Amino acid sequence: MDTCPTELHLYICQLVSCVDDGRTIRSLASVSHYYRSLARHLIHTSVSLSSAERIIDFARKLEDDTLRKGVRHLFMSDRHATSKSHPPQQTVQESIARILTLTGPALETLSIHCSSLLSSASLLAHTAFRIPLPRLEELAVHGLYPFPSDAHTHLPRLHRLHLSGHRNPHGLLQLGGIETACPDLRVLRIDGGRHWSFSPPASRRSSSVLRCSRRDRRAAHLRRSG
């Protein structure tokens, strides 16, 4: 390894910073002062916030401009770390909004898991589809999510969208806002294994085709005029 150029070592650090929730790059950074210097700006490339308490704590740390610009992959769950610890829901919602606002310009993948359906409606309505995420390519949302609206949502580079937790997702496609809000969407997954693959936007084709496939390999095709 001593004979390898620094650029190759840095490339290795960049690769391992995206393989998990950040533990691998943190381990690599602890190997030596040399690797610490290479990896210090990559330690927060992938961030996993698995409780409401961690969400609140991370939101406070985002005063660091280097930290907020370095996050590329983010997972957040608002479950409580212990049965005795219950931060106010308003504080959790404000912390999630702050995190997405400050890290949003650089985010590439985002997963939000709401532990309570009762509180998820308000939380997701003010965060998941309201805050600009110009570079986001993959989004997974679990909870009582609102339908994407062309009036409030703009995810220009989103390719994959996974939605779960809504008891009645009927009407999601009929409202027509999802294609405008997510013009580059290619795969839409809703709950139990159903996938929708989108063709290119109508501006590039005379008609658009929406294909739906199930795990049991049965397929249905819906055609709509462009």
N, CA, C and O of each residue as an XYZ file, in Angstrom:
904
protein
N       0.817     -1.207      0.000
C       0.000      0.000      0.000
C       0.855      1.263      0.000
O       0.424      2.311     -0.481
N       2.084      1.160      0.547
C       2.944      2.336      0.620
C       3.364      2.821     -0.756
O       3.714      3.988     -0.928
N       3.330      1.925     -1.740
C       3.758      2.309     -3.085
C       2.622      2.899     -3.907
O       2.856      3.413     -5.001
N       1.402      2.835     -3.403
C       0.243      3.364     -4.135
C       0.177      4.883     -3.979
O       0.513      5.414     -2.921
N      -0.249      5.572     -5.016
C      -0.368      7.029     -4.913
C      -1.500      7.433     -3.972
O      -2.426      6.661     -3.723
N      -1.407      8.644     -3.461
C      -2.424      9.152     -2.538
C      -3.803      9.167     -3.181
O      -4.808      8.928     -2.510
N      -3.853      9.449     -4.484
C      -5.138      9.496     -5.186
C      -5.869      8.158     -5.112
O      -7.095      8.124     -5.002
N      -5.119      7.055     -5.172
C      -5.735      5.734     -5.084
C      -6.250      5.473     -3.673
O      -7.338      4.925     -3.498
N      -5.478      5.863     -2.676
C      -5.930      5.710     -1.290
C      -7.209      6.517     -1.053
O      -8.131      6.054     -0.381
N      -7.252      7.719     -1.607
C      -8.435      8.563     -1.452
C      -9.640      7.937     -2.143
O     -10.760      8.002     -1.636
N      -9.405      7.335     -3.298
C     -10.491      6.673     -4.022
C     -11.047      5.504     -3.213
O     -12.258      5.280     -3.188
N     -10.165      4.765     -2.556
C     -10.604      3.659     -1.696
C     -11.472      4.195     -0.561
O     -12.503      3.608     -0.231
N     -11.056      5.298      0.028
C     -11.843      5.911      1.105
C     -13.219      6.335      0.605
O     -14.218      6.159      1.302
N     -13.270      6.887     -0.593
C     -14.548      7.314     -1.160
C     -15.474      6.131     -1.391
O     -16.684      6.240     -1.189
N     -14.918      5.006     -1.813
C     -15.733      3.813     -2.053
C     -16.309      3.259     -0.755
O     -17.503      2.965     -0.683
N     -15.474      3.114      0.265
C     -15.949      2.496      1.506
C     -16.862      3.430      2.297
O     -17.582      2.980      3.189
N     -16.839      4.722      1.980
C     -17.705      5.658      2.707
C     -19.170      5.476      2.343
O     -20.046      6.025      3.011
N     -19.449      4.702      1.276
C     -20.827      4.538      0.806
C     -21.368      3.126      0.980
O     -22.478      2.842      0.527
N     -20.620      2.233      1.621
C     -21.041      0.834      1.666
C     -21.990      0.524      2.821
O     -22.686     -0.490      2.783
N     -22.034      1.382      3.854
C     -22.901      1.104      5.000
C     -23.277      2.418      5.670
O     -23.314      3.463      5.019
N     -23.555      2.370      6.962
C     -24.005      3.570      7.675
C     -22.856      4.457      8.145
O     -23.068      5.382      8.929
N     -21.649      4.183      7.673
C     -20.498      5.004      8.025
C     -19.483      4.320      8.914
O     -18.406      4.862      9.161
N     -19.816      3.125      9.402
C     -18.900      2.468     10.345
C     -17.594      2.032      9.677
O     -16.542      2.034     10.316
N     -17.655      1.655      8.380
C     -16.441      1.201      7.700
C     -15.449      2.338      7.511
O     -14.257      2.174      7.769
N     -15.933      3.487      7.064
C     -15.019      4.616      6.861
C     -14.481      5.123      8.200
O     -13.347      5.597      8.269
N     -15.279      5.028      9.258
C     -14.778      5.433     10.579
C     -13.691      4.477     11.062
O     -12.721      4.896     11.693
N     -13.860      3.194     10.760
C     -12.831      2.216     11.132
C     -11.551      2.465     10.351
O     -10.453      2.387     10.903
N     -11.692      2.764      9.066
C     -10.517      3.040      8.245
C      -9.799      4.297      8.730
O      -8.570      4.365      8.715
N     -10.573      5.287      9.157
C      -9.971      6.533      9.639
C      -9.171      6.327     10.917
O      -8.298      7.132     11.241
N      -9.464      5.255     11.643
C      -8.753      4.999     12.900
C      -7.477      4.185     12.706
O      -6.758      3.919     13.668
N      -7.193      3.787     11.458
C      -6.012      2.963     11.193
C      -4.723      3.738     11.439
O      -3.787      3.220     12.046
N      -4.679      4.983     10.964
C      -3.457      5.783     11.106
C      -3.799      7.255     10.922
O      -4.899      7.602     10.491
N      -2.846      8.108     11.254
C      -3.046      9.539     11.052
C      -3.197      9.855      9.564
O      -3.930     10.767      9.181
N      -2.495      9.089      8.740
C      -2.562      9.307      7.289
C      -3.971      9.069      6.774
O      -4.524      9.903      6.057
N      -4.558      7.923      7.141
C      -5.911      7.627      6.675
C      -6.938      8.543      7.335
O      -7.975      8.850      6.749
N      -6.644      8.967      8.538
C      -7.540      9.920      9.197
C      -7.611     11.218      8.402
O      -8.685     11.799      8.247
N      -6.470     11.667      7.902
C      -6.446     12.912      7.124
C      -7.194     12.763      5.803
O      -7.797     13.720      5.317
N      -7.156     11.554      5.216
C      -7.862     11.321      3.958
C      -9.366     11.166      4.166
O     -10.166     11.605      3.340
N      -9.736     10.540      5.269
C     -11.134     10.151      5.464
C     -11.958     11.155      6.251
O     -13.177     11.002      6.334
N     -11.347     12.162      6.825
C     -12.079     13.036      7.747
C     -13.249     13.755      7.077
O     -14.255     14.038      7.729
N     -13.126     14.056      5.775
C     -14.224     14.733      5.083
C     -15.261     13.745      4.538
O     -16.273     14.155      3.970
N     -15.005     12.439      4.713
C     -15.905     11.421      4.175
C     -16.641     10.651      5.269
O     -17.493      9.811      4.978
N     -16.312     10.937      6.518
C     -16.879     10.173      7.629
C     -18.401     10.285      7.676
O     -19.080      9.352      8.102
N     -18.933     11.416      7.242
C     -20.380     11.617      7.284
C     -21.021     11.518      5.897
O     -22.095     12.074      5.668
N     -20.364     10.814      4.977
C     -20.978     10.598      3.664
C     -22.278      9.823      3.812
O     -23.286     10.172      3.199
N     -22.256      8.767      4.629
C     -23.451      7.969      4.919
C     -23.785      8.119      6.396
O     -22.956      7.831      7.259
N     -24.998      8.570      6.683
C     -25.406      8.837      8.062
C     -26.684      8.067      8.370
O     -27.654      8.124      7.614
N     -26.674      7.347      9.489
C     -27.855      6.617      9.954
C     -28.281      7.179     11.304
O     -27.543      7.093     12.285
N     -29.473      7.753     11.341
C     -30.034      8.318     12.572
C     -31.228      7.448     12.951
O     -32.339      7.647     12.459
N     -30.983      6.481     13.833
C     -31.963      5.429     14.087
C     -32.893      5.703     15.260
O     -33.592      4.797     15.714
N     -32.914      6.922     15.752
C     -33.835      7.255     16.837
C     -34.102      8.752     16.833
O     -33.352      9.529     16.242
N     -35.179      9.145     17.500
C     -35.517     10.564     17.593
C     -34.415     11.338     18.300
O     -34.122     12.479     17.944
N     -33.805     10.714     19.303
C     -32.749     11.379     20.048
C     -31.537     11.666     19.165
O     -30.938     12.738     19.256
N     -31.180     10.712     18.316
C     -30.034     10.911     17.421
C     -30.348     11.968     16.361
O     -29.465     12.721     15.950
N     -31.594     12.021     15.923
C     -31.999     13.042     14.955
C     -31.824     14.434     15.553
O     -31.266     15.326     14.913
N     -32.297     14.615     16.771
C     -32.194     15.918     17.441
C     -30.733     16.297     17.656
O     -30.347     17.446     17.442
N     -29.921     15.330     18.079
C     -28.504     15.596     18.334
C     -27.769     15.966     17.047
O     -26.948     16.884     17.042
N     -28.061     15.256     15.957
C     -27.380     15.535     14.687
C     -27.790     16.900     14.137
O     -26.970     17.606     13.551
N     -29.046     17.267     14.323
C     -29.510     18.572     13.848
C     -28.734     19.699     14.515
O     -28.475     20.730     13.894
N     -28.366     19.506     15.762
C     -27.603     20.530     16.486
C     -26.167     20.633     15.976
O     -25.548     21.694     16.064
N     -25.644     19.539     15.447
C     -24.256     19.524     14.985
C     -24.085     20.159     13.606
O     -22.957     20.386     13.168
N     -25.175     20.442     12.928
C     -25.087     20.911     11.550
C     -24.688     22.374     11.417
O     -24.767     22.945     10.329
N     -24.261     22.980     12.516
C     -23.670     24.310     12.413
C     -22.366     24.242     11.626
O     -21.921     25.231     11.044
N     -21.758     23.045     11.619
C     -20.508     22.818     10.890
C     -20.812     22.740      9.398
O     -21.470     21.804      8.944
N     -20.338     23.715      8.642
C     -20.630     23.791      7.215
C     -20.047     22.604      6.457
O     -20.660     22.115      5.509
N     -18.862     22.133      6.867
C     -18.235     20.983      6.214
C     -19.067     19.729      6.409
O     -19.194     18.917      5.493
N     -19.628     19.567      7.585
C     -20.444     18.398      7.888
C     -21.695     18.362      7.028
O     -22.015     17.326      6.445
N     -22.402     19.472      6.941
C     -23.674     19.475      6.213
C     -23.480     19.238      4.717
O     -24.344     18.652      4.065
N     -22.347     19.693      4.170
C     -22.096     19.508      2.740
C     -21.603     18.110      2.408
O     -21.610     17.712      1.243
N     -21.170     17.356      3.424
C     -20.587     16.043      3.165
C     -21.578     14.902      3.136
O     -21.239     13.816      2.665
N     -22.801     15.106      3.626
C     -23.780     14.019      3.708
C     -24.356     13.732      2.323
O     -24.891     14.624      1.666
N     -24.241     12.475      1.889
C     -24.780     12.054      0.591
C     -25.913     11.040      0.740
O     -26.845     11.012     -0.064
N     -25.821     10.211      1.774
C     -26.798      9.133      1.971
C     -27.297      9.213      3.412
O     -26.502      9.207      4.352
N     -28.617      9.288      3.578
C     -29.173      9.573      4.903
C     -30.361      8.667      5.209
O     -31.272      8.513      4.396
N     -30.328      8.070      6.406
C     -31.459      7.295      6.926
C     -31.896      7.921      8.237
O     -31.064      8.234      9.089
N     -33.219      8.109      8.405
C     -33.753      8.667      9.649
C     -34.975      7.876     10.097
O     -35.865      7.580      9.300
N     -35.005      7.541     11.372
C     -36.162      6.904     11.992
C     -36.481      7.645     13.279
O     -35.586      7.929     14.075
N     -37.757      7.960     13.485
C     -38.133      8.751     14.658
C     -38.550      7.897     15.852
O     -39.190      8.402     16.775
N     -38.200      6.619     15.848
C     -38.536      5.782     17.003
C     -37.772      6.286     18.221
O     -36.773      6.992     18.085
N     -38.241      5.925     19.404
C     -37.606      6.377     20.639
C     -36.554      5.368     21.093
O     -36.775      4.159     21.039
N     -35.420      5.876     21.537
C     -34.315      5.007     21.936
C     -34.683      4.143     23.134
O     -34.278      2.982     23.203
N     -35.442      4.687     24.076
C     -35.883      3.933     25.249
C     -37.349      4.237     25.508
O     -37.888      5.226     25.012
N     -37.985      3.380     26.286
C     -39.396      3.579     26.607
C     -39.611      4.800     27.495
O     -40.718      5.335     27.563
N     -38.552      5.242     28.177
C     -38.669      6.390     29.071
C     -38.366      7.709     28.366
O     -38.683      8.783     28.876
N     -37.753      7.616     27.199
C     -37.331      8.823     26.488
C     -38.305      9.129     25.358
O     -38.424      8.355     24.408
N     -39.000     10.257     25.462
C     -39.967     10.649     24.443
C     -39.832     12.141     24.158
O     -40.559     12.945     24.741
N     -38.912     12.526     23.270
C     -38.788     13.941     22.915
C     -40.093     14.442     22.297
O     -40.799     13.666     21.653
N     -40.425     15.705     22.477
C     -41.648     16.249     21.875
C     -41.653     16.046     20.363
O     -40.636     16.245     19.698
N     -42.803     15.650     19.828
C     -42.902     15.391     18.397
C     -42.577     16.629     17.573
O     -42.000     16.529     16.490
N     -42.949     17.792     18.089
C     -42.657     19.033     17.376
C     -41.152     19.245     17.247
O     -40.673     19.715     16.215
N     -40.409     18.895     18.297
C     -38.953     19.027     18.261
C     -38.347     18.077     17.236
O     -37.422     18.443     16.511
N     -38.872     16.854     17.179
C     -38.385     15.878     16.203
C     -38.661     16.366     14.786
O     -37.792     16.291     13.917
N     -39.867     16.862     14.557
C     -40.242     17.352     13.230
C     -39.361     18.520     12.806
O     -38.899     18.571     11.667
N     -39.130     19.448     13.709
C     -38.282     20.601     13.394
C     -36.843     20.166     13.127
O     -36.166     20.744     12.277
N     -36.375     19.151     13.850
C     -35.007     18.662     13.650
C     -34.862     17.993     12.289
O     -33.864     18.199     11.598
N     -35.858     17.188     11.899
C     -35.820     16.546     10.582
C     -35.856     17.598      9.479
O     -35.121     17.501      8.497
N     -36.709     18.597      9.646
C     -36.786     19.669      8.654
C     -35.458     20.412      8.547
O     -35.025     20.768      7.451
N     -34.823     20.641      9.674
C     -33.527     21.340      9.677
C     -32.462     20.499      8.976
O     -31.681     21.016      8.176
N     -32.434     19.205      9.279
C     -31.443     18.320      8.661
C     -31.618     18.284      7.144
O     -30.643     18.388      6.400
N     -32.861     18.138      6.687
C     -33.108     18.060      5.248
C     -32.832     19.392      4.557
O     -32.353     19.421      3.423
N     -33.132     20.478      5.232
C     -32.876     21.793      4.643
C     -31.386     22.036      4.451
O     -30.968     22.580      3.429
N     -30.581     21.633      5.437
C     -29.147     21.914      5.396
C     -28.362     20.887      4.581
O     -27.353     21.234      3.966
N     -28.806     19.637      4.568
C     -28.089     18.606      3.807
C     -28.715     18.369      2.437
O     -28.094     17.752      1.572
N     -29.935     18.853      2.235
C     -30.688     18.583      1.015
C     -29.979     18.873     -0.292
O     -30.089     18.071     -1.219
N     -29.252     19.985     -0.418
C     -28.608     20.289     -1.698
C     -27.624     19.233     -2.184
O     -27.350     19.158     -3.382
N     -27.081     18.409     -1.273
C     -26.083     17.407     -1.663
C     -26.588     15.973     -1.549
O     -25.900     15.050     -1.983
N     -27.770     15.764     -0.977
C     -28.268     14.402     -0.753
C     -28.510     13.660     -2.066
O     -29.024     14.224     -3.032
N     -28.123     12.372     -2.078
C     -28.355     11.518     -3.240
C     -29.356     10.404     -2.934
O     -30.132     10.010     -3.805
N     -29.339      9.895     -1.704
C     -30.324      8.897     -1.293
C     -30.856      9.275      0.082
O     -30.121      9.781      0.930
N     -32.149      9.021      0.287
C     -32.798      9.384      1.547
C     -33.840      8.340      1.902
O     -34.622      7.909      1.055
N     -33.841      7.937      3.174
C     -34.848      7.013      3.685
C     -35.386      7.568      4.998
O     -34.624      7.852      5.922
N     -36.711      7.719      5.071
C     -37.362      8.221      6.281
C     -38.361      7.174      6.757
O     -39.263      6.783      6.016
N     -38.195      6.723      7.994
C     -39.083      5.709      8.565
C     -39.776      6.297      9.784
O     -39.127      6.635     10.774
N     -41.090      6.416      9.708
C     -41.875      6.957     10.821
C     -42.461      5.804     11.626
O     -43.154      4.945     11.080
N     -42.182      5.789     12.915
C     -42.617      4.678     13.756
C     -44.090      4.763     14.121
O     -44.707      3.742     14.424
N     -44.665      5.959     14.098
C     -46.067      6.143     14.464
C     -46.845      6.708     13.285
O     -46.507      7.772     12.765
N     -47.887      5.997     12.864
C     -48.700      6.486     11.759
C     -49.447      7.758     12.147
O     -49.720      8.605     11.297
N     -49.777      7.891     13.429
C     -50.530      9.060     13.876
C     -49.727     10.341     13.702
O     -50.261     11.364     13.273
N     -48.442     10.281     14.036
C     -47.606     11.476     13.946
C     -46.951     11.630     12.577
O     -46.480     12.714     12.231
N     -46.919     10.545     11.794
C     -46.199     10.593     10.524
C     -46.866     11.507      9.505
O     -46.180     12.093      8.667
N     -48.190     11.643      9.560
C     -48.890     12.469      8.574
C     -48.385     13.906      8.618
O     -48.074     14.490      7.580
N     -48.305     14.473      9.817
C     -47.832     15.848      9.956
C     -46.347     15.955      9.650
O     -45.910     16.894      8.985
N     -45.566     14.982     10.140
C     -44.118     15.030      9.952
C     -43.753     14.978      8.473
O     -42.961     15.791      7.997
N     -44.330     14.022      7.748
C     -43.982     13.855      6.339
C     -44.541     14.980      5.477
O     -43.933     15.363      4.478
N     -45.691     15.506      5.862
C     -46.291     16.594      5.088
C     -45.416     17.837      5.086
O     -45.454     18.629      4.144
N     -44.623     18.009      6.150
C     -43.786     19.204      6.261
C     -42.319     18.954      5.917
O     -41.501     19.872      5.987
N     -41.979     17.715      5.545
C     -40.566     17.427      5.286
C     -40.334     16.713      3.957
O     -39.721     17.278      3.051
N     -40.819     15.474      3.831
C     -40.409     14.597      2.731
C     -40.653     15.188      1.350
O     -39.797     15.068      0.472
N     -41.800     15.823      1.139
C     -42.120     16.324     -0.196
C     -42.251     17.843     -0.235
O     -42.867     18.393     -1.148
N     -41.681     18.510      0.740
C     -41.784     19.971      0.801
C     -40.440     20.670      0.669
O     -40.378     21.824      0.244
N     -39.375     19.984      1.027
C     -38.053     20.602      1.052
C     -37.307     20.261     -0.237
O     -37.255     19.089     -0.609
N     -36.735     21.233     -0.925
C     -36.030     20.972     -2.190
C     -34.864     20.004     -2.007
O     -34.029     20.177     -1.119
N     -34.824     18.986     -2.860
C     -33.743     17.996     -2.846
C     -33.284     17.814     -4.295
O     -33.630     16.819     -4.930
N     -32.517     18.755     -4.815
C     -32.224     18.809     -6.253
C     -31.382     17.666     -6.794
O     -31.437     17.384     -7.991
N     -30.590     16.989     -5.935
C     -29.710     15.920     -6.414
C     -30.182     14.534     -5.996
O     -29.510     13.541     -6.276
N     -31.314     14.455     -5.337
C     -31.787     13.180     -4.807
C     -32.160     12.227     -5.943
O     -32.895     12.589     -6.861
N     -31.629     10.985     -5.860
C     -31.904      9.970     -6.874
C     -32.771      8.832     -6.347
O     -33.494      8.200     -7.118
N     -32.709      8.564     -5.046
C     -33.511      7.493     -4.455
C     -34.160      7.997     -3.172
O     -33.513      8.631     -2.339
N     -35.456      7.702     -3.027
C     -36.204      8.131     -1.844
C     -37.096      6.994     -1.369
O     -37.850      6.419     -2.153
N     -37.007      6.672     -0.079
C     -37.880      5.677      0.545
C     -38.569      6.334      1.732
O     -37.917      6.943      2.580
N     -39.889      6.206      1.786
C     -40.671      6.828      2.851
C     -41.622      5.794      3.435
O     -42.372      5.148      2.703
N     -41.590      5.639      4.767
C     -42.534      4.757      5.448
C     -43.337      5.579      6.441
O     -42.775      6.231      7.321
N     -44.651      5.544      6.296
C     -45.534      6.303      7.171
C     -46.752      6.754      6.385
O     -46.934      6.364      5.232
N     -47.571      7.561      7.001
C     -48.773      8.069      6.341
C     -48.369      9.253      5.465
O     -48.612     10.411      5.803
N     -47.754      8.932      4.344
C     -47.153      9.945      3.487
C     -48.209     10.712      2.685
O     -49.251     10.157      2.338
N     -47.940     11.978      2.397
C     -48.816     12.732      1.493
C     -48.478     12.376      0.053
O     -47.365     11.930     -0.228
N     -49.407     12.563     -0.849
C     -49.119     12.323     -2.253
C     -48.254     13.462     -2.786
O     -48.524     14.625     -2.486
N     -47.220     13.152     -3.570
C     -46.409     14.216     -4.165
C     -47.283     15.158     -4.982
O     -48.153     14.721     -5.735
N     -47.045     16.438     -4.826
C     -47.840     17.443     -5.523
C     -46.936     18.307     -6.374
O     -45.865     18.724     -5.932
N     -47.368     18.577     -7.600
C     -46.549     19.412     -8.472
C     -46.453     20.843     -7.962
O     -45.595     21.607     -8.405
N     -47.338     21.212     -7.027
C     -47.310     22.564     -6.476
C     -46.267     22.712     -5.370
O     -45.766     23.811     -5.133
N     -45.933     21.595     -4.682
C     -45.036     21.681     -3.535
C     -43.786     20.822     -3.666
O     -42.834     21.004     -2.907
N     -43.772     19.901     -4.605
C     -42.680     18.940     -4.696
C     -41.917     19.116     -5.996
O     -42.507     19.228     -7.071
N     -40.587     19.137     -5.881
C     -39.766     19.177     -7.090
C     -38.515     18.350     -6.842
O     -37.581     18.789     -6.170
N     -38.517     17.144     -7.399
C     -37.387     16.227     -7.272
C     -36.911     15.898     -8.686
O     -37.232     14.832     -9.212
N     -36.159     16.789     -9.297
C     -35.849     16.680    -10.724
C     -34.998     15.484    -11.113
O     -35.049     15.047    -12.263
N     -34.205     14.935    -10.172
C     -33.306     13.835    -10.522
C     -33.704     12.513     -9.870
O     -32.942     11.547     -9.914
N     -34.882     12.462     -9.273
C     -35.307     11.243     -8.586
C     -35.579     10.129     -9.589
O     -36.357     10.296    -10.528
N     -34.913      8.969     -9.372
C     -35.083      7.808    -10.244
C     -35.942      6.726     -9.603
O     -36.739      6.075    -10.278
N     -35.776      6.539     -8.295
C     -36.457      5.441     -7.606
C     -37.198      5.986     -6.387
O     -36.638      6.729     -5.580
N     -38.473      5.599     -6.273
C     -39.306      6.046     -5.157
C     -40.012      4.845     -4.546
O     -40.713      4.107     -5.239
N     -39.823      4.653     -3.242
C     -40.460      3.550     -2.518
C     -41.336      4.143     -1.421
O     -40.847      4.835     -0.528
N     -42.633      3.866     -1.497
C     -43.594      4.382     -0.529
C     -44.260      3.222      0.196
O     -44.680      2.252     -0.434
N     -44.359      3.319      1.520
C     -45.036      2.286      2.297
C     -45.662      2.910      3.530
O     -45.236      3.968      3.993
N     -46.685      2.238      4.058
C     -47.309      2.695      5.289
C     -48.636      3.396      5.114
O     -49.358      3.601      6.090
N     -48.981      3.775      3.875
C     -50.261      4.438      3.635
C     -51.335      3.371      3.452
O     -51.190      2.473      2.623
N     -52.408      3.471      4.224
C     -53.445      2.445      4.168
C     -54.288      2.522      2.903
O     -54.914      1.538      2.510
N     -54.305      3.674      2.273
C     -55.121      3.826      1.075
C     -54.372      4.653      0.032
O     -54.654      5.839     -0.140
N     -53.411      4.026     -0.672
C     -52.640      4.771     -1.674
C     -53.388      4.987     -2.981
O     -52.837      5.557     -3.923
N     -54.638      4.537     -3.048
C     -55.418      4.705     -4.273
C     -55.525      6.185     -4.623
O     -55.834      7.013     -3.765
N     -55.275      6.504     -5.853
C     -55.336      7.885     -6.301
C     -53.975      8.529     -6.458
O     -53.864      9.638     -6.979
N     -52.929      7.831     -6.004
C     -51.576      8.386     -6.101
C     -51.215      8.714     -7.543
O     -50.655      9.774     -7.825
N     -51.537      7.802     -8.452
C     -51.202      8.009     -9.856
C     -52.266      8.823    -10.585
O     -51.963      9.549    -11.532
N     -53.519      8.696    -10.136
C     -54.604      9.373    -10.833
C     -54.549     10.890    -10.694
O     -55.041     11.608    -11.564
N     -53.956     11.383     -9.610
C     -53.924     12.827     -9.390
C     -52.994     13.544    -10.363
O     -53.150     14.741    -10.602
N     -52.038     12.827    -10.920
C     -51.198     13.398    -11.967
C     -50.035     14.245    -11.495
O     -49.251     14.716    -12.319
N     -49.895     14.455    -10.189
C     -48.824     15.323     -9.714
C     -47.467     14.671     -9.688
O     -46.448     15.362     -9.716
N     -47.429     13.339     -9.636
C     -46.160     12.651     -9.442
C     -45.238     12.790    -10.652
O     -44.021     12.876    -10.491
N     -45.797     12.813    -11.852
C     -44.945     12.917    -13.039
C     -44.337     14.308    -13.171
O     -43.211     14.456    -13.647
N     -45.079     15.319    -12.751
C     -44.543     16.678    -12.795
C     -43.534     16.901    -11.682
O     -42.501     17.539    -11.884
N     -43.842     16.367    -10.500
C     -42.949     16.541     -9.355
C     -41.659     15.753     -9.515
O     -40.598     16.185     -9.065
N     -41.754     14.585    -10.164
C     -40.592     13.704    -10.338
C     -40.457     13.361    -11.821
O     -40.779     12.240    -12.215
N     -39.998     14.280    -12.640
C     -39.997     14.084    -14.092
C     -39.076     12.978    -14.585
O     -39.261     12.480    -15.695
N     -38.085     12.580    -13.786
C     -37.145     11.547    -14.226
C     -37.371     10.224    -13.497
O     -36.493      9.362    -13.494
N     -38.542     10.058    -12.879
C     -38.838      8.848    -12.118
C     -38.899      7.632    -13.037
O     -39.537      7.664    -14.090
N     -38.221      6.555    -12.620
C     -38.170      5.335    -13.424
C     -38.806      4.142    -12.727
O     -39.409      3.287    -13.377
N     -38.672      4.083    -11.410
C     -39.237      2.957    -10.662
C     -40.009      3.482     -9.463
O     -39.486      4.253     -8.659
N     -41.262      3.053     -9.357
C     -42.102      3.400     -8.216
C     -42.551      2.113     -7.546
O     -43.158      1.253     -8.184
N     -42.255      1.981     -6.266
C     -42.660      0.794     -5.508
C     -43.576      1.226     -4.378
O     -43.255      2.142     -3.620
N     -44.721      0.561     -4.270
C     -45.684      0.890     -3.226
C     -45.961     -0.355     -2.401
O     -46.482     -1.344     -2.916
N     -45.617     -0.307     -1.135
C     -45.889     -1.377     -0.178
C     -45.382     -2.734     -0.628
O     -44.195     -2.887     -0.914
N     -46.270     -3.727     -0.697
C     -45.869     -5.122     -0.772
C     -45.414     -5.638     -2.106
O     -46.067     -6.499     -2.694
N     -44.292     -5.125     -2.603
C     -43.667     -5.748     -3.749
C     -44.201     -5.349     -5.099
O     -43.846     -5.982     -6.094
N     -45.033     -4.337     -5.189
C     -45.521     -3.912     -6.491
C     -44.611     -2.821     -7.042
O     -44.245     -1.887     -6.328
N     -44.252     -2.945     -8.308
C     -43.314     -2.010     -8.925
C     -43.943     -1.385    -10.161
O     -44.625     -2.057    -10.935
N     -43.708     -0.107    -10.332
C     -44.113      0.576    -11.551
C     -42.866      1.118    -12.225
O     -42.082      1.831    -11.599
N     -42.674      0.785    -13.498
C     -41.531      1.295    -14.245
C     -42.023      2.326    -15.248
O     -42.873      2.038    -16.091
N     -41.479      3.525    -15.144
C     -41.936      4.620    -15.982
C     -41.098      4.720    -17.245
O     -39.880      4.545    -17.219
N     -41.766      5.001    -18.338
C     -41.067      5.290    -19.583
C     -40.577      6.726    -19.542
O     -40.948      7.459    -18.625
N     -39.754      7.167    -20.501
C     -39.324      8.565    -20.539
C     -40.517      9.502    -20.590
O     -41.599      9.102    -21.020
N     -40.335     10.756    -20.152
C     -41.426     11.723    -20.154
C     -42.059     11.877    -21.520
O     -41.435     11.589    -22.542
N     -43.312     12.336    -21.533
C     -44.069     12.460    -22.775
C     -43.411     13.410    -23.756
O     -43.615     13.299    -24.965
N     -42.615     14.352    -23.239
C     -41.957     15.307    -24.126
C     -40.954     14.629    -25.043
O     -40.578     15.182    -26.076
N     -40.514     13.418    -24.661
C     -39.546     12.698    -25.478
C     -40.171     11.538    -26.231
O     -39.498     10.872    -27.017
N     -41.486     11.285    -25.990
C     -42.164     10.218    -26.702
C     -43.583     10.660    -27.007
O     -44.133     11.528    -26.330
N     -44.169     10.060    -28.027
C     -45.529     10.429    -28.388
C     -46.537      9.922    -27.379
O     -47.622     10.490    -27.255
N     -46.205      8.872    -26.660
C     -47.087      8.356    -25.612
C     -46.233      7.780    -24.505
O     -45.091      7.380    -24.733
N     -46.787      7.738    -23.302
C     -46.061      7.176    -22.169
C     -46.732      5.896    -21.732
O     -47.958      5.788    -21.756
N     -45.928      4.923    -21.332
C     -46.432      3.615    -20.941
C     -46.076      3.366    -19.489
O     -44.933      3.570    -19.078
N     -47.040      2.932    -18.725
C     -46.846      2.623    -17.314
C     -46.964      1.126    -17.149
O     -48.019      0.559    -17.435
N     -45.903      0.465    -16.693
C     -45.909     -0.982    -16.562
C     -45.915     -1.369    -15.099
O     -45.147     -0.835    -14.299
N     -46.778     -2.291    -14.758
C     -46.901     -2.759    -13.377
C     -46.603     -4.242    -13.339
O     -47.198     -5.007    -14.097
N     -45.677     -4.676    -12.457
C     -45.361     -6.100    -12.365
C     -45.437     -6.557    -10.925
O     -45.035     -5.825    -10.021
N     -45.954     -7.780    -10.694
C     -46.041     -8.360     -9.370
C     -44.978     -9.427     -9.217
O     -44.371     -9.862    -10.195
N     -44.755     -9.853     -7.957
C     -43.749    -10.869     -7.691
C     -44.132    -12.210     -8.292
O     -43.263    -13.027     -8.595
N     -45.411    -12.439     -8.464
C     -45.833    -13.714     -9.033
C     -45.786    -13.699    -10.558
O     -46.319    -14.594    -11.215
N     -45.126    -12.647    -11.125
C     -44.859    -12.524    -12.551
C     -46.085    -12.214    -13.396
O     -46.002    -12.229    -14.624
N     -47.203    -11.938    -12.776
C     -48.338    -11.457    -13.551
C     -48.100     -9.997    -13.872
O     -47.568     -9.265    -13.037
N     -48.473     -9.561    -15.040
C     -48.212     -8.180    -15.445
C     -49.462     -7.553    -16.029
O     -50.275     -8.208    -16.681
N     -49.585     -6.267    -15.773
C     -50.674     -5.501    -16.377
C     -50.077     -4.250    -16.982
O     -49.152     -3.664    -16.420
N     -50.597     -3.838    -18.119
C     -50.059     -2.667    -18.803
C     -51.145     -1.606    -18.938
O     -52.245     -1.878    -19.419
N     -50.820     -0.408    -18.510
C     -51.744      0.708    -18.607
C     -51.162      1.725    -19.563
O     -50.016      2.148    -19.410
N     -51.939      2.115    -20.536
C     -51.469      3.109    -21.495
C     -52.260      4.397    -21.323
O     -53.478      4.397    -21.147
N     -51.526      5.476    -21.380
C     -52.151      6.783    -21.306
C     -51.632      7.626    -22.452
O     -50.481      7.480    -22.863
N     -52.461      8.496    -22.962
C     -52.036      9.351    -24.069
C     -50.998     10.329    -23.579
O     -51.040     10.740    -22.420
N     -50.057     10.716    -24.438
C     -48.975     11.597    -24.036
C     -49.430     13.027    -23.953
O     -48.636     13.909    -23.625
